Amino acid sequence: MAAMKRCAVRVGAGAGALVVFAGGVFWFGGGYDRWATDRALTTACDGVLPADEVRTALGERRLKAFDDRSEGSLDATTTSLRVTCGISRETGENDGRHVGEGSVTVSVNGIPTFDRESRRYESLYPETGRAALPPAPLGQGWNGVFTTDDSGTDAQATTAVLLDCAPGRGDLLVTVTVDVGKNLGDMPLDNPGRRTAFARIATDTAANASRRWDCDADLGKALKTVPLPVNEDEYVAPGDADGTCAGITARGKTVARAWESERGTAPYEKCVLGNAEGDPALTVTAHYGPYAEGAWHDYFERPGAPDPTGTGQRSGVLRNGAHWTMADCPDGSGPAFFSVTQYRDEAERTDADRAYALSALKTFAERSARAHRCAKPAAPTTSEKDRR
């Protein structure tokens, strides 16, 4: 009997050792890291991330979720859908490989925002990026833009996709920033493959979000390529502009260069005009859908300024000296918002400066509104009484 007990003890000890050994193999062989990464990718952002594409962008390093929050729903009447999350590399111990920082940051927003008062002190929607020059429209059936960081040192890009959901369900704005740090190897963002891979994370996330929240939007095609946004060396003379700056005239050496993107139906458009030395002089911007709603919120609701439309006002001057105008758009998408910003100090601007800025805004807004099938914008004004 004692011999049998000793045998049982040896068998039990052997089984326990096997369990410990298997656990060690799983842990030190990378099994736990793969499990933790899989869990982060499938649970974050309410499960709408394209796991394979995110892995490809960030590499084999263990990934973790951060800032993962979700509220509201697409069909709510008081609190709009708002989902934010991020996936980032775990730096871990130094193993001799430089992987740099890396992350994918995602925001999914229902449109319009119903609880605007509770968000009075914040922007309603994410920015399209921090680049000063115009973003590139996605095209290929997608209503969105692709923009890169101005620094030129980091591999960072932001893609925004606007989905027109089925009637009665609101719309969806999906914004994705991919940042893989400075370890680019031979694939910087001027490589079409890398740009397309980054943008596909956004379009695939948007497609998953459409299904997840019953948006039922018509989706674009699988991206084959993504245009690179214009850089500071890719300017044209204003008279040669045929995109977002088309029709705006030059003004001697004061306005001798134009940076533009293709004219399309993107929800955010920009034209940058500069002097003969390449310094910016004017920026003209068009906001549609959520970006118009967000601009209105930032310019009027957040500072507590009166709603100009309450008195029938359709154009005016903002507190920062920028001029604005608006146009009604079809299909219940809300009015478009257009603005022009001058870089010369307001005290130094002449009447001729203001007249040129208004002319540029008028030309830009009318052409953009026509491309979006919106009504003709209101005539811009220089009246100081309209400053808001």
VEXKE-884549 format. One record per residue (C-alpha): x, y, z. Coordinates in pm, whole numbers, plus 50000, padded with zeros to 5 digits. Example, Ala and Ser with C-alpha at 12.3 -4.5 7.8 and 13.67 -1.06 7.14 Angstrom:
REM VEXKE-884549
<r <51230; 49550; 50780>>
<r <51367; 49894; 50714>>
***
This chain:
REM VEXKE-884549
<r <50000; 50000; 50000>>
<r <50284; 50238; 50085>>
<r <50446; 50159; 49751>>
<r <50123; 50243; 49571>>
<r <50101; 50575; 49757>>
<r <50460; 50659; 49666>>
<r <50381; 50578; 49304>>
<r <50072; 50800; 49310>>
<r <50273; 51082; 49460>>
<r <50536; 51046; 49187>>
<r <50266; 51044; 48915>>
<r <50097; 51350; 49069>>
<r <50426; 51532; 49097>>
<r <50508; 51445; 48736>>
<r <50171; 51573; 48616>>
<r <50215; 51892; 48813>>
<r <50559; 51939; 48665>>
<r <50414; 51895; 48318>>
<r <50151; 52159; 48391>>
<r <50417; 52397; 48519>>
<r <50639; 52319; 48220>>
<r <50352; 52373; 47974>>
<r <50265; 52699; 48146>>
<r <50625; 52810; 48120>>
<r <50638; 52721; 47752>>
<r <50312; 52912; 47697>>
<r <50440; 53216; 47890>>
<r <50800; 53234; 47770>>
<r <50717; 53111; 47421>>
<r <50499; 53413; 47357>>
<r <50165; 53241; 47405>>
<r <50049; 53480; 47674>>
<r <50149; 53785; 47471>>
<r <49955; 53656; 47171>>
<r <49653; 53583; 47390>>
<r <49666; 53929; 47551>>
<r <49701; 54097; 47210>>
<r <49413; 53896; 47064>>
<r <49195; 53989; 47359>>
<r <49280; 54359; 47330>>
<r <49209; 54365; 46956>>
<r <48878; 54181; 46978>>
<r <48732; 54364; 47279>>
<r <48846; 54725; 47232>>
<r <48623; 54973; 47047>>
<r <48324; 54743; 47089>>
<r <48501; 54491; 46869>>
<r <48512; 54692; 46545>>
<r <48890; 54699; 46494>>
<r <49036; 54504; 46198>>
<r <49277; 54290; 46398>>
<r <49503; 54170; 46118>>
<r <49555; 54519; 45976>>
<r <49638; 54662; 46319>>
<r <49889; 54383; 46383>>
<r <50053; 54448; 46048>>
<r <50086; 54820; 46121>>
<r <50222; 54782; 46475>>
<r <50425; 54465; 46435>>
<r <50461; 54157; 46652>>
<r <50520; 54337; 46981>>
<r <50254; 54268; 47243>>
<r <49966; 54516; 47212>>
<r <49747; 54664; 47483>>
<r <49426; 54869; 47481>>
<r <49398; 55211; 47641>>
<r <49133; 55478; 47695>>
<r <48862; 55232; 47593>>
<r <48523; 55399; 47650>>
<r <48178; 55367; 47496>>
<r <47850; 55551; 47551>>
<r <47518; 55608; 47381>>
<r <47387; 55445; 47067>>
<r <47318; 55541; 46709>>
<r <46942; 55558; 46757>>
<r <46947; 55736; 47095>>
<r <46757; 56063; 47122>>
<r <46947; 56218; 47413>>
<r <47304; 56081; 47417>>
<r <47481; 56023; 47088>>
<r <47704; 55726; 47021>>
<r <48061; 55796; 47125>>
<r <48333; 55530; 47127>>
<r <48700; 55600; 47186>>
<r <48987; 55359; 47222>>
<r <49348; 55301; 47142>>
<r <49582; 55009; 47082>>
<r <49952; 55057; 47152>>
<r <50274; 54861; 47165>>
<r <50396; 54728; 47497>>
<r <50753; 54853; 47526>>
<r <50857; 54577; 47766>>
<r <51220; 54510; 47848>>
<r <51497; 54605; 47609>>
<r <51557; 54302; 47390>>
<r <51802; 54468; 47154>>
<r <51540; 54564; 46894>>
<r <51432; 54923; 46842>>
<r <51056; 54914; 46785>>
<r <50977; 55271; 46886>>
<r <50641; 55385; 47007>>
<r <50335; 55286; 46810>>
<r <49960; 55318; 46843>>
<r <49626; 55317; 46666>>
<r <49377; 55566; 46812>>
<r <49012; 55535; 46713>>
<r <48700; 55747; 46761>>
<r <48353; 55650; 46643>>
<r <48093; 55927; 46670>>
<r <47722; 55928; 46605>>
<r <47597; 56235; 46417>>
<r <47451; 56473; 46515>>
<r <47558; 56524; 46875>>
<r <47245; 56556; 47087>>
<r <47410; 56624; 47423>>
<r <47599; 56931; 47300>>
<r <47537; 57133; 47614>>
<r <47717; 56877; 47831>>
<r <48011; 56897; 47588>>
<r <48016; 57272; 47574>>
<r <48378; 57296; 47682>>
<r <48516; 57042; 47439>>
<r <48511; 56988; 47065>>
<r <48231; 56767; 46939>>
<r <48438; 56561; 46696>>
<r <48806; 56474; 46648>>
<r <49023; 56686; 46423>>
<r <49115; 56556; 46080>>
<r <49479; 56598; 46174>>
<r <49726; 56870; 46267>>
<r <49864; 56931; 45918>>
<r <49854; 57291; 45799>>
<r <49829; 57193; 45431>>
<r <49520; 57042; 45263>>
<r <49427; 56678; 45328>>
<r <49375; 56432; 45043>>
<r <49022; 56305; 44966>>
<r <48997; 55925; 44989>>
<r <48770; 55877; 44688>>
<r <48696; 55520; 44568>>
<r <48344; 55550; 44703>>
<r <48450; 55670; 45049>>
<r <48351; 56010; 45185>>
<r <48663; 56091; 45381>>
<r <49010; 56243; 45396>>
<r <49366; 56129; 45460>>
<r <49621; 56360; 45621>>
<r <49977; 56325; 45747>>
<r <50174; 56499; 46019>>
<r <50356; 56820; 45927>>
<r <50680; 56720; 46097>>
<r <50792; 56473; 45832>>
<r <50981; 56273; 46097>>
<r <50712; 56045; 46235>>
<r <50506; 55789; 46048>>
<r <50170; 55925; 46155>>
<r <49853; 55959; 45952>>
<r <49491; 56037; 46030>>
<r <49204; 55904; 45820>>
<r <48848; 56026; 45872>>
<r <48553; 55842; 45715>>
<r <48196; 55976; 45716>>
<r <47919; 55718; 45669>>
<r <47575; 55819; 45545>>
<r <47355; 55576; 45737>>
<r <47009; 55458; 45634>>
<r <46724; 55707; 45693>>
<r <46627; 55759; 46056>>
<r <46950; 55624; 46202>>
<r <47184; 55924; 46218>>
<r <47529; 55907; 46059>>
<r <47870; 55783; 46169>>
<r <48209; 55953; 46171>>
<r <48507; 55721; 46215>>
<r <48847; 55882; 46279>>
<r <49164; 55673; 46302>>
<r <49518; 55793; 46373>>
<r <49798; 55543; 46311>>
<r <50138; 55629; 46455>>
<r <50423; 55381; 46423>>
<r <50695; 55611; 46551>>
<r <51024; 55683; 46376>>
<r <51130; 55328; 46295>>
<r <51016; 55339; 45932>>
<r <51288; 55138; 45765>>
<r <51237; 55157; 45390>>
<r <50865; 55232; 45405>>
<r <50795; 55598; 45487>>
<r <50453; 55747; 45425>>
<r <50541; 55846; 45072>>
<r <50526; 55472; 45004>>
<r <50175; 55403; 44862>>
<r <50162; 55063; 45029>>
<r <50209; 55204; 45378>>
<r <49960; 55488; 45321>>
<r <49700; 55246; 45190>>
<r <49755; 55007; 45482>>
<r <49703; 55290; 45729>>
<r <49387; 55415; 45558>>
<r <49244; 55062; 45530>>
<r <49243; 55039; 45909>>
<r <48998; 55331; 45905>>
<r <48779; 55207; 45619>>
<r <48763; 54854; 45762>>
<r <48682; 54994; 46106>>
<r <48408; 55206; 45946>>
<r <48263; 54902; 45769>>
<r <48261; 54704; 46096>>
<r <48105; 55000; 46279>>
<r <47831; 55024; 46017>>
<r <47735; 54663; 46087>>
<r <47785; 54685; 46464>>
<r <47548; 54982; 46510>>
<r <47302; 54905; 46229>>
<r <47407; 55206; 46025>>
<r <47355; 55012; 45701>>
<r <47557; 55262; 45497>>
<r <47665; 55217; 45138>>
<r <48036; 55145; 45167>>
<r <48320; 55233; 44932>>
<r <48546; 54992; 44750>>
<r <48849; 54821; 44903>>
<r <49121; 55084; 44885>>
<r <49379; 55020; 44615>>
<r <49578; 55336; 44677>>
<r <49561; 55655; 44880>>
<r <49689; 55990; 44750>>
<r <49966; 56162; 44943>>
<r <49857; 56502; 45075>>
<r <50032; 56797; 44913>>
<r <50360; 56900; 45076>>
<r <50521; 57242; 45097>>
<r <50717; 57192; 44774>>
<r <50410; 57101; 44570>>
<r <50255; 57440; 44512>>
<r <50119; 57590; 44191>>
<r <50053; 57943; 44074>>
<r <49695; 58040; 44170>>
<r <49607; 58076; 43802>>
<r <49706; 57710; 43744>>
<r <49504; 57570; 44035>>
<r <49239; 57319; 43931>>
<r <49142; 57170; 44268>>
<r <49025; 57331; 44590>>
<r <49202; 57659; 44503>>
<r <49059; 57683; 44151>>
<r <48927; 58024; 44050>>
<r <49108; 58223; 44319>>
<r <49326; 58488; 44159>>
<r <49684; 58578; 44247>>
<r <49771; 58906; 44417>>
<r <50121; 59000; 44311>>
<r <50390; 58869; 44544>>
<r <50147; 58869; 44837>>
<r <49954; 58570; 44700>>
<r <50171; 58389; 44446>>
<r <50146; 58023; 44553>>
<r <49860; 57782; 44610>>
<r <49854; 57447; 44790>>
<r <49543; 57242; 44714>>
<r <49389; 56898; 44701>>
<r <49164; 56748; 44437>>
<r <48812; 56884; 44432>>
<r <48577; 56608; 44541>>
<r <48297; 56564; 44790>>
<r <48507; 56521; 45103>>
<r <48351; 56652; 45428>>
<r <48652; 56877; 45492>>
<r <48832; 57081; 45225>>
<r <49112; 57336; 45238>>
<r <49301; 57575; 45013>>
<r <49620; 57742; 45137>>
<r <49754; 58054; 44964>>
<r <50103; 58192; 45022>>
<r <50340; 58467; 44919>>
<r <50632; 58443; 44679>>
<r <50863; 58328; 44962>>
<r <50632; 58040; 45053>>
<r <50488; 58188; 45374>>
<r <50112; 58129; 45417>>
<r <49891; 58432; 45362>>
<r <49538; 58287; 45364>>
<r <49367; 57958; 45439>>
<r <49017; 57894; 45311>>
<r <48827; 57600; 45460>>
<r <48500; 57418; 45395>>
<r <48323; 57217; 45666>>
<r <48039; 56978; 45588>>
<r <47823; 56753; 45806>>
<r <47988; 56688; 46144>>
<r <48273; 56929; 46068>>
<r <48026; 57213; 46007>>
<r <47844; 57120; 46327>>
<r <48174; 57110; 46514>>
<r <48295; 57444; 46374>>
<r <47966; 57610; 46468>>
<r <47999; 57468; 46818>>
<r <48359; 57589; 46855>>
<r <48297; 57938; 46720>>
<r <47960; 58017; 46877>>
<r <47837; 57770; 47140>>
<r <48160; 57713; 47337>>
<r <48235; 58085; 47387>>
<r <47869; 58155; 47461>>
<r <47823; 58382; 47159>>
<r <47468; 58443; 47030>>
<r <47350; 58216; 46750>>
<r <47371; 58446; 46444>>
<r <47107; 58250; 46256>>
<r <46855; 58355; 46520>>
<r <46850; 58698; 46356>>
<r <46879; 58562; 46004>>
<r <47253; 58627; 45975>>
<r <47424; 58403; 45718>>
<r <47779; 58545; 45713>>
<r <48002; 58756; 45932>>
<r <48333; 58800; 46112>>
<r <48460; 58568; 46385>>
<r <48636; 58676; 46704>>
<r <48973; 58577; 46558>>
<r <48915; 58805; 46259>>
<r <48828; 58526; 46016>>
<r <48535; 58576; 45781>>
<r <48265; 58312; 45747>>
<r <47964; 58224; 45540>>
<r <47726; 57929; 45512>>
<r <47512; 57741; 45260>>
<r <47216; 57506; 45290>>
<r <47282; 57149; 45178>>
<r <47048; 56868; 45071>>
<r <46940; 56544; 45239>>
<r <46918; 56687; 45589>>
<r <47296; 56704; 45627>>
<r <47278; 57054; 45776>>
<r <47434; 57374; 45646>>
<r <47794; 57392; 45525>>
<r <48031; 57633; 45699>>
<r <48308; 57818; 45513>>
<r <48580; 58042; 45656>>
<r <48890; 58232; 45549>>
<r <49177; 58307; 45787>>
<r <49437; 58575; 45718>>
<r <49785; 58541; 45869>>
<r <49868; 58909; 45874>>
<r <49801; 59071; 46212>>
<r <49453; 59219; 46216>>
<r <49581; 59567; 46303>>
<r <49799; 59563; 45991>>
<r <49529; 59454; 45747>>
<r <49419; 59707; 45490>>
<r <49081; 59741; 45323>>
<r <49242; 59582; 45017>>
<r <49351; 59282; 45230>>
<r <48997; 59231; 45355>>
<r <48847; 59271; 45009>>
<r <49082; 59008; 44868>>
<r <49007; 58766; 45153>>
<r <48633; 58802; 45095>>
<r <48679; 58749; 44722>>
<r <48880; 58431; 44787>>
<r <48616; 58306; 45034>>
<r <48333; 58377; 44790>>
<r <48502; 58193; 44501>>
<r <48608; 57898; 44716>>
<r <48272; 57860; 44891>>
<r <48065; 57882; 44572>>
<r <48271; 57619; 44389>>
<r <48282; 57386; 44688>>
<r <47907; 57420; 44754>>
<r <47831; 57348; 44389>>
<r <48039; 57028; 44399>>
<r <47848; 56916; 44709>>
<r <47509; 57003; 44551>>
<r <47449; 57271; 44814>>
<r <47278; 57605; 44762>>
<r <47477; 57915; 44679>>
<r <47648; 58049; 44994>>
<r <47556; 58384; 45140>>
<r <47772; 58677; 45033>>
<r <48063; 58728; 45279>>
<r <48070; 59056; 45473>>
<r <48333; 59281; 45628>>
<r <48097; 59443; 45875>>
<r <48250; 59470; 46220>>
<r <47896; 59458; 46362>>
<r <47883; 59094; 46263>>
<r <48192; 58994; 46462>>
<r <48121; 58680; 46665>>
***
